[in-house]
Amino acid sequence: MSGRKIITGLTQALAHAQGEATNIRERRIKVEDSVNVREIRKKLSLTQHEFALQFGFSVAAVRHWEQGSRVPEMSARVLLTLIDRDPSYVRRALGMDEELPQPAQKKCACG
């Protein structure tokens, strides 16, 4: 990218931020400002660890979101919104089988 393109881009970004009309194409995605991560996870009957593992979050991030000490950034909110609306779609998109293997049942050593 040439220096001229960078300067043009920065000039357009500044004009846009100041509310001036520019030729910038913009697409807005409607995502809830806040998502209830615990509610989404519980609806799927997953532990924090399982939820994080399945959808690519860190366990610490899930814990912080649920405790309210941190708020998911926009990209995480988009994914969380999709998970909430259609978890099957997200699992397929991530290449996961629809039916995930269930933990093995412990056999009773009863006589």
N, C-alpha and C positions, 0 to 999 in steps of 0.2 A: 504494500500500500504506500502510495507516495505521500510525501509531507503535505502536499496541497489537499489531498482527500481527507487527511486527518484534521487539518485546520478547518476545512469545510464542514466536516462532521461535528467538530466541537462547536463551531459557530452556530450550526443548526440546533444542536442540543441546548446551547445557552439561550437561543431565541425561544425555543420551545418551553424551557423552564421558566422564562419570563412571561410566557403567555402570548408571545407574538405569533402571528400566523406564519407557518412555514410549509414546505412541501413534504414534511415528514409523514410517512404512513404509520399509523398507530393502531394497534389492536389491543383492546382491553379484555381481560378475562374476568368474569364475575366469580369471585371466590369469597366465601364468608370471611369476615375479618378475624373471627376466632373459630376454632373447631374444638370439639370436646373429644380429645384423643382417648380418654378413658372410656367414654361411651361407645366410640367406634370399636375399640379393642374388645370391650365386654360383649358387644353385639356379635362379634365373631368368635366369642368364647376362647380367646387366646390369652396367654400370660404375656407380660411385658416382653419377656425374652422371645417368645414365639412370634409375637407381632413384629418386633424389631427385625428378627431374622427373616421372616417372610417378605417384608416390604422394604428392606434395605436401610432401616434406621439403626442408630446405635441404641443400645438399651438405656444408656445414660440420657440420651435425648428424649426418649419416650417417658422415662421417669420424671425428668425436669418438666416436660410439657404437662404431664398429669398432675404434678404438684403445683403447677402454676408459677414456678420460679423462672421459666423461660417460655417464650411464645414461638411457635414454629415460623420460620421464614416463609416468604411467599411460595417458593417452589415446594416446600414441604406441605404447606396448606393446600396447594393444588393437588398433590398426590393424596393427601389425607381426605380431601373432598371426594376424589374419585374412588378411593377405597370405601368410603362411607356409602356412596351411591351405588357402586357396582363392584364389589370385591372380586367377583368371578372374572370380570373383564380385566382387572388389574393383574390378577394371578395369571391369566392366559397371556397377557401382554408381556409379563415377566418370564414367560416360558415355564410356568409351574403347572403341574397336573391339577385339575379341578379338585379331585378328591385327594387330599393330602393324607399320607400314612398316619394312622393313629398310633399313639404309644402302645407298646406291647403290654398286654395284661399280665400281671404276675400270677403265676399258677399257685394254687393253694397246695401245700404239702400235707393236706389233711388225709387222714387214713381212711 
